Amino acid sequence: MSSYWPHITLLCLVAALWLLELRFYKIMHRLEENFLVLIIVSIMAVSFGQVIARYGFNTGCQPH
């Protein structure tokens, strides 16, 4: 039974977010949009950093 705690925690989180979205639709919608923008910006920053590291500092995988 103790191995199910991640599933139960995730289910509770989804239920809480669903209830919050029912009650505070506009706030949650804005929060979700901002969170997605933050994720996309983070992905772009990491990708840019990898490009700089690979070509600028000559690191990373080199084809043989």
MMTF fields as JSON, N, C-alpha, C and O atoms, coordinates in Angstrom:
{
  "mmtfVersion": "1.0.0",
  "mmtfProducer": "UNKNOWN",
  "numBonds": 255,
  "numAtoms": 256,
  "numGroups": 64,
  "numChains": 1,
  "numModels": 1,
  "chainsPerModel": [1],
  "groupsPerChain": [64],
  "chainIdList": ["A"],
  "bondAtomList": [4, 2, 8, 6, 12, 10, 16, 14, 20, 18, 24, 22, 28, 26, 32, 30, 36, 34, 40, 38, 44, 42, 48, 46, 52, 50, 56, 54, 60, 58, 64, 62, 68, 66, 72, 70, 76, 74, 80, 78, 84, 82, 88, 86, 92, 90, 96, 94, 100, 98, 104, 102, 108, 106, 112, 110, 116, 114, 120, 118, 124, 122, 128, 126, 132, 130, 136, 134, 140, 138, 144, 142, 148, 146, 152, 150, 156, 154, 160, 158, 164, 162, 168, 166, 172, 170, 176, 174, 180, 178, 184, 182, 188, 186, 192, 190, 196, 194, 200, 198, 204, 202, 208, 206, 212, 210, 216, 214, 220, 218, 224, 222, 228, 226, 232, 230, 236, 234, 240, 238, 244, 242, 248, 246, 252, 250],
  "bondOrderList": [1, 1, 1, 1, 1, 1, 1, 1, 1, 1, 1, 1, 1, 1, 1, 1, 1, 1, 1, 1, 1, 1, 1, 1, 1, 1, 1, 1, 1, 1, 1, 1, 1, 1, 1, 1, 1, 1, 1, 1, 1, 1, 1, 1, 1, 1, 1, 1, 1, 1, 1, 1, 1, 1, 1, 1, 1, 1, 1, 1, 1, 1, 1],
  "groupList": [{"groupName": "MET", "atomNameList": ["N", "CA", "C", "O"], "elementList": ["N", "C", "C", "O"], "formalChargeList": [0, 0, 0, 0], "bondAtomList": [1, 0, 2, 1, 3, 2], "bondOrderList": [1, 1, 2], "singleLetterCode": "M", "chemCompType": "L-PEPTIDE LINKING"}, {"groupName": "SER", "atomNameList": ["N", "CA", "C", "O"], "elementList": ["N", "C", "C", "O"], "formalChargeList": [0, 0, 0, 0], "bondAtomList": [1, 0, 2, 1, 3, 2], "bondOrderList": [1, 1, 2], "singleLetterCode": "S", "chemCompType": "L-PEPTIDE LINKING"}, {"groupName": "TYR", "atomNameList": ["N", "CA", "C", "O"], "elementList": ["N", "C", "C", "O"], "formalChargeList": [0, 0, 0, 0], "bondAtomList": [1, 0, 2, 1, 3, 2], "bondOrderList": [1, 1, 2], "singleLetterCode": "Y", "chemCompType": "L-PEPTIDE LINKING"}, {"groupName": "TRP", "atomNameList": ["N", "CA", "C", "O"], "elementList": ["N", "C", "C", "O"], "formalChargeList": [0, 0, 0, 0], "bondAtomList": [1, 0, 2, 1, 3, 2], "bondOrderList": [1, 1, 2], "singleLetterCode": "W", "chemCompType": "L-PEPTIDE LINKING"}, {"groupName": "PRO", "atomNameList": ["N", "CA", "C", "O"], "elementList": ["N", "C", "C", "O"], "formalChargeList": [0, 0, 0, 0], "bondAtomList": [1, 0, 2, 1, 3, 2], "bondOrderList": [1, 1, 2], "singleLetterCode": "P", "chemCompType": "L-PEPTIDE LINKING"}, {"groupName": "HIS", "atomNameList": ["N", "CA", "C", "O"], "elementList": ["N", "C", "C", "O"], "formalChargeList": [0, 0, 0, 0], "bondAtomList": [1, 0, 2, 1, 3, 2], "bondOrderList": [1, 1, 2], "singleLetterCode": "H", "chemCompType": "L-PEPTIDE LINKING"}, {"groupName": "ILE", "atomNameList": ["N", "CA", "C", "O"], "elementList": ["N", "C", "C", "O"], "formalChargeList": [0, 0, 0, 0], "bondAtomList": [1, 0, 2, 1, 3, 2], "bondOrderList": [1, 1, 2], "singleLetterCode": "I", "chemCompType": "L-PEPTIDE LINKING"}, {"groupName": "THR", "atomNameList": ["N", "CA", "C", "O"], "elementList": ["N", "C", "C", "O"], "formalChargeList": [0, 0, 0, 0], "bondAtomList": [1, 0, 2, 1, 3, 2], "bondOrderList": [1, 1, 2], "singleLetterCode": "T", "chemCompType": "L-PEPTIDE LINKING"}, {"groupName": "LEU", "atomNameList": ["N", "CA", "C", "O"], "elementList": ["N", "C", "C", "O"], "formalChargeList": [0, 0, 0, 0], "bondAtomList": [1, 0, 2, 1, 3, 2], "bondOrderList": [1, 1, 2], "singleLetterCode": "L", "chemCompType": "L-PEPTIDE LINKING"}, {"groupName": "CYS", "atomNameList": ["N", "CA", "C", "O"], "elementList": ["N", "C", "C", "O"], "formalChargeList": [0, 0, 0, 0], "bondAtomList": [1, 0, 2, 1, 3, 2], "bondOrderList": [1, 1, 2], "singleLetterCode": "C", "chemCompType": "L-PEPTIDE LINKING"}, {"groupName": "VAL", "atomNameList": ["N", "CA", "C", "O"], "elementList": ["N", "C", "C", "O"], "formalChargeList": [0, 0, 0, 0], "bondAtomList": [1, 0, 2, 1, 3, 2], "bondOrderList": [1, 1, 2], "singleLetterCode": "V", "chemCompType": "L-PEPTIDE LINKING"}, {"groupName": "ALA", "atomNameList": ["N", "CA", "C", "O"], "elementList": ["N", "C", "C", "O"], "formalChargeList": [0, 0, 0, 0], "bondAtomList": [1, 0, 2, 1, 3, 2], "bondOrderList": [1, 1, 2], "singleLetterCode": "A", "chemCompType": "L-PEPTIDE LINKING"}, {"groupName": "GLU", "atomNameList": ["N", "CA", "C", "O"], "elementList": ["N", "C", "C", "O"], "formalChargeList": [0, 0, 0, 0], "bondAtomList": [1, 0, 2, 1, 3, 2], "bondOrderList": [1, 1, 2], "singleLetterCode": "E", "chemCompType": "L-PEPTIDE LINKING"}, {"groupName": "ARG", "atomNameList": ["N", "CA", "C", "O"], "elementList": ["N", "C", "C", "O"], "formalChargeList": [0, 0, 0, 0], "bondAtomList": [1, 0, 2, 1, 3, 2], "bondOrderList": [1, 1, 2], "singleLetterCode": "R", "chemCompType": "L-PEPTIDE LINKING"}, {"groupName": "PHE", "atomNameList": ["N", "CA", "C", "O"], "elementList": ["N", "C", "C", "O"], "formalChargeList": [0, 0, 0, 0], "bondAtomList": [1, 0, 2, 1, 3, 2], "bondOrderList": [1, 1, 2], "singleLetterCode": "F", "chemCompType": "L-PEPTIDE LINKING"}, {"groupName": "LYS", "atomNameList": ["N", "CA", "C", "O"], "elementList": ["N", "C", "C", "O"], "formalChargeList": [0, 0, 0, 0], "bondAtomList": [1, 0, 2, 1, 3, 2], "bondOrderList": [1, 1, 2], "singleLetterCode": "K", "chemCompType": "L-PEPTIDE LINKING"}, {"groupName": "ASN", "atomNameList": ["N", "CA", "C", "O"], "elementList": ["N", "C", "C", "O"], "formalChargeList": [0, 0, 0, 0], "bondAtomList": [1, 0, 2, 1, 3, 2], "bondOrderList": [1, 1, 2], "singleLetterCode": "N", "chemCompType": "L-PEPTIDE LINKING"}, {"groupName": "GLY", "atomNameList": ["N", "CA", "C", "O"], "elementList": ["N", "C", "C", "O"], "formalChargeList": [0, 0, 0, 0], "bondAtomList": [1, 0, 2, 1, 3, 2], "bondOrderList": [1, 1, 2], "singleLetterCode": "G", "chemCompType": "PEPTIDE LINKING"}, {"groupName": "GLN", "atomNameList": ["N", "CA", "C", "O"], "elementList": ["N", "C", "C", "O"], "formalChargeList": [0, 0, 0, 0], "bondAtomList": [1, 0, 2, 1, 3, 2], "bondOrderList": [1, 1, 2], "singleLetterCode": "Q", "chemCompType": "L-PEPTIDE LINKING"}],
  "groupTypeList": [0, 1, 1, 2, 3, 4, 5, 6, 7, 8, 8, 9, 8, 10, 11, 11, 8, 3, 8, 8, 12, 8, 13, 14, 2, 15, 6, 0, 5, 13, 8, 12, 12, 16, 14, 8, 10, 8, 6, 6, 10, 1, 6, 0, 11, 10, 1, 14, 17, 18, 10, 6, 11, 13, 2, 17, 14, 16, 7, 17, 9, 18, 4, 5],
  "groupIdList": [1, 2, 3, 4, 5, 6, 7, 8, 9, 10, 11, 12, 13, 14, 15, 16, 17, 18, 19, 20, 21, 22, 23, 24, 25, 26, 27, 28, 29, 30, 31, 32, 33, 34, 35, 36, 37, 38, 39, 40, 41, 42, 43, 44, 45, 46, 47, 48, 49, 50, 51, 52, 53, 54, 55, 56, 57, 58, 59, 60, 61, 62, 63, 64],
  "secStructList": [7, 4, 4, 4, 2, 2, 2, 2, 2, 2, 2, 2, 2, 2, 2, 2, 2, 2, 2, 2, 2, 2, 2, 1, 2, 2, 2, 2, 2, 2, 2, 2, 2, 2, 2, 2, 2, 2, 2, 2, 2, 2, 2, 2, 2, 2, 2, 2, 2, 2, 2, 0, 0, 0, 0, 0, 1, 7, 7, 1, 7, 7, 7, 7],
  "xCoordList": [0.826, 0.0, 0.864, 0.461, 2.042, 2.877, 3.495, 4.001, 3.461, 4.033, 3.084, 3.459, 1.873, 0.892, 0.9, 0.109, 1.76, 1.689, 1.948, 1.337, 2.822, 2.961, 1.684, 1.338, 0.992, -0.24, -1.335, -2.061, -1.442, -2.46, -2.158, -3.072, -0.877, -0.481, -0.798, -1.324, -0.483, -0.769, -2.274, -2.727, -3.039, -4.491, -5.045, -5.939, -4.531, -4.971, -4.601, -5.388, -3.413, -2.986, -3.882, -4.286, -4.193, -5.07, -6.46, -7.061, -6.975, -8.306, -8.316, -9.274, -7.262, -7.189, -7.121, -7.795, -6.312, -6.239, -7.572, -7.966, -8.255, -9.562, -10.576, -11.33, -10.588, -11.507, -11.164, -12.057, -9.878, -9.472, -9.869, -10.274, -9.754, -10.132, -11.64, -12.092, -12.41, -13.854, -14.229, -15.15, -13.517, -13.844, -13.228, -13.889, -11.977, -11.237, -10.736, -9.533, -11.64, -11.289, -10.261, -9.243, -10.509, -9.625, -8.236, -7.234, -8.169, -6.875, -6.088, -4.897, -6.737, -6.044, -5.621, -4.551, -6.466, -6.125, -4.865, -3.966, -4.797, -3.627, -2.399, -1.299, -2.587, -1.486, -0.943, 0.27, -1.845, -1.42, -0.663, 0.357, -1.156, -0.458, 0.93, 1.894, 1.046, 2.352, 3.298, 4.49, 2.78, 3.595, 4.11, 5.272, 3.25, 3.671, 4.709, 5.655, 4.544, 5.541, 6.874, 7.925, 6.834, 8.059, 8.761, 9.986, 7.995, 8.57, 9.216, 10.33, 8.526, 9.056, 10.33, 11.294, 10.335, 11.52, 12.682, 13.825, 12.399, 13.449, 14.039, 15.255, 13.198, 13.666, 14.538, 15.577, 14.101, 14.884, 16.232, 17.245, 16.26, 17.516, 18.487, 19.684, 17.982, 18.846, 19.374, 20.552, 18.512, 18.944, 19.996, 20.991, 19.788, 20.759, 22.084, 23.152, 22.011, 23.226, 23.978, 25.209, 23.258, 23.907, 24.581, 25.67, 23.938, 24.54, 25.811, 26.831, 25.754, 26.934, 28.049, 29.208, 27.701, 28.713, 29.317, 30.518, 28.494, 28.993, 29.883, 30.975, 29.422, 30.172, 31.094, 32.177, 30.687, 31.507, 32.704, 33.79, 32.531, 33.614, 34.159, 35.041, 33.624, 34.08, 33.964, 34.899, 32.83, 32.572, 31.384, 30.765, 31.083, 29.963, 30.432, 31.629, 29.474, 29.799, 30.386, 29.833, 31.507, 32.154, 32.014, 32.371, 31.497, 31.394, 32.775, 33.694, 32.913, 34.219, 34.301, 35.318],
  "yCoordList": [-1.197, 0.0, 1.253, 2.276, 1.193, 2.386, 2.754, 3.864, 1.846, 2.161, 2.983, 3.409, 3.21, 3.982, 5.466, 6.215, 5.926, 7.311, 8.313, 9.382, 8.035, 9.031, 9.179, 10.281, 8.07, 8.105, 8.859, 9.662, 8.597, 9.268, 10.759, 11.581, 11.117, 12.52, 13.242, 14.355, 12.613, 13.206, 13.357, 14.373, 12.363, 12.438, 13.587, 14.305, 13.762, 14.878, 16.216, 17.161, 16.313, 17.553, 17.896, 19.048, 16.918, 17.141, 17.55, 18.458, 16.892, 17.239, 18.653, 19.398, 19.031, 20.382, 21.428, 22.455, 21.175, 22.117, 22.221, 23.308, 21.118, 21.121, 21.935, 22.727, 21.736, 22.503, 23.992, 24.838, 24.306, 25.711, 26.333, 27.494, 25.566, 26.103, 26.312, 27.241, 25.461, 25.679, 26.945, 27.66, 27.216, 28.365, 29.666, 30.704, 29.617, 30.815, 30.631, 30.49, 30.631, 30.298, 31.269, 30.835, 32.566, 33.551, 33.544, 33.632, 33.441, 33.429, 32.178, 32.265, 31.03, 29.787, 29.781, 29.274, 30.347, 30.413, 31.255, 30.865, 32.402, 33.263, 32.575, 32.674, 31.886, 31.172, 30.058, 29.878, 29.312, 28.243, 28.806, 28.249, 29.909, 30.52, 30.984, 30.75, 31.637, 32.111, 30.95, 31.039, 29.871, 28.684, 28.065, 27.668, 27.984, 27.429, 28.319, 27.813, 29.632, 30.55, 30.355, 30.338, 30.208, 29.986, 28.696, 28.662, 27.651, 26.376, 26.531, 26.056, 27.193, 27.353, 28.212, 27.897, 29.284, 30.135, 29.347, 29.501, 28.508, 27.686, 26.703, 26.516, 26.08, 25.148, 25.873, 25.361, 27.079, 27.854, 28.255, 28.207, 28.647, 29.053, 27.881, 28.044, 26.709, 25.528, 25.143, 24.817, 25.179, 24.852, 25.84, 25.435, 27.13, 28.146, 27.93, 28.058, 27.604, 27.321, 26.127, 26.127, 25.106, 23.935, 24.275, 23.781, 25.117, 25.536, 26.336, 26.116, 27.255, 28.041, 27.128, 27.287, 26.18, 25.266, 24.404, 24.136, 23.971, 23.065, 23.799, 23.332, 24.939, 25.625, 26.708, 26.927, 27.375, 28.452, 27.946, 28.515, 26.886, 26.347, 25.032, 24.418, 24.603, 23.388, 22.172, 21.378, 22.028, 20.859, 20.084, 20.502, 18.991, 18.184, 17.04, 16.777, 16.362, 15.215, 15.69, 16.566, 15.105, 15.411, 14.184, 13.082, 14.354, 13.196, 12.718, 13.519, 11.421, 10.842, 10.667, 10.196],
  "zCoordList": [0.0, 0.0, 0.0, -0.553, 0.608, 0.699, -0.651, -0.811, -1.617, -2.921, -3.787, -4.88, -3.318, -4.081, -3.742, -4.317, -2.831, -2.396, -3.522, -3.504, -4.506, -5.582, -6.406, -6.834, -6.624, -7.401, -6.654, -7.24, -5.374, -4.563, -4.46, -4.523, -4.302, -4.232, -5.539, -5.524, -6.66, -7.958, -8.171, -8.698, -7.768, -7.882, -7.04, -7.488, -5.844, -4.987, -5.595, -5.535, -6.181, -6.825, -8.01, -8.167, -8.836, -9.986, -9.522, -10.095, -8.495, -7.98, -7.408, -7.618, -6.688, -6.123, -7.23, -7.152, -8.261, -9.38, -10.112, -10.535, -10.259, -10.922, -10.122, -10.687, -8.808, -7.966, -7.97, -8.006, -7.934, -8.005, -9.333, -9.383, -10.409, -11.716, -11.824, -12.493, -11.177, -11.167, -10.417, -10.811, -9.34, -8.489, -8.988, -8.993, -9.403, -9.818, -11.251, -11.473, -12.21, -13.59, -14.168, -14.707, -14.067, -14.693, -14.063, -14.773, -12.755, -12.072, -12.466, -12.764, -12.469, -12.816, -14.28, -14.619, -15.154, -16.569, -16.765, -17.51, -16.101, -16.184, -15.583, -16.128, -14.471, -13.827, -14.724, -14.833, -15.364, -16.271, -17.467, -17.873, -18.036, -19.166, -18.768, -19.497, -17.62, -17.162, -16.88, -17.171, -16.32, -16.038, -17.342, -17.423, -18.359, -19.638, -20.316, -20.922, -20.222, -20.778, -20.066, -20.706, -18.753, -17.982, -18.408, -18.522, -18.639, -19.084, -20.457, -20.674, -21.386, -22.735, -22.723, -23.42, -21.939, -21.835, -21.229, -21.66, -20.24, -19.632, -20.64, -20.681, -21.447, -22.469, -23.489, -23.906, -23.891, -24.849, -24.261, -24.959, -22.995, -22.355, -22.242, -22.477, -21.887, -21.793, -23.172, -23.316, -24.179, -25.542, -26.029, -26.63, -25.778, -26.165, -25.442, -26.04, -24.164, -23.404, -23.95, -23.969, -24.395, -24.977, -26.297, -26.586, -27.098, -28.364, -28.101, -28.755, -27.154, -26.816, -26.3, -26.681, -25.441, -24.905, -26.005, -25.996, -26.947, -27.985, -28.981, -29.305, -29.463, -30.519, -29.975, -30.517, -28.929, -28.393, -27.626, -27.735, -26.849, -26.027, -26.57, -25.969, -27.718, -28.386, -27.466, -27.365, -26.805, -25.957, -26.519, -27.498, -25.914, -26.349, -27.224, -27.34, -27.839, -28.681, -29.993, -30.658, -30.355, -31.627, -32.516, -32.101, -33.744, -34.648, -35.066, -35.243, -35.223, -35.592, -37.074, -37.585]
}
